[in-house]
Amino acid sequence: MALTVDAIDHLVINVRDVEAAAAWYQRVLGMTREDFDPGPGKVRRTSVKFGQQKINLRPLSASKEEWFTADHEKAGSDDLCFLTSASPRAVADHLRGCGVAVIEGPSDKRGAQGTIVSVYCRDPDGSLIEISSYK
């Protein structure tokens, strides 16, 4: 039997300031914050949830013993694309209303299922955030 992957459950991004990152993802992208305890000897975790997925916000200050992670952790090195049903114009207007600069878009790109129209900004750590809708 061949292994197949069905979906993404969660991603982990490294951040300089968990509180600032969580507040940004809540305010700008409408995500829901969740704090949880992963068990003894581990640092308390914060995630932001959307749809059926979540993003765990790993503080750069956490050791590998406290938070098992990738070999090379660095804040601001992510490139994430989120889907929305909002129009690209509404996305750009919303970002500007939140005081977030639109750095590109709307522009046509190739998504996993076809052509998407994307608007780009950066999160507080400098990661590239793409907010898209399918044509």
Sequence and secondary structure as in RCSB ss.txt:
>XXXX:A:sequence
MALTVDAIDHLVINVRDVEAAAAWYQRVLGMTREDFDPGPGKVRRTSVKFGQQKINLRPLSASKEEWFTADHEKA
GSDDLCFLTSASPRAVADHLRGCGVAVIEGPSDKRGAQGTIVSVYCRDPDGSLIEISSYK
>XXXX:A:secstr
         EEEEEES HHHHHHHHHHHH  EEEEE   TTS  EEEEEETTEEEEEEETT  TTTS   SS  T
T  EEEEE SS HHHHHHHHHHTT    EEEEEEEETTEEEEEEEEE TT  EEEEEEE 
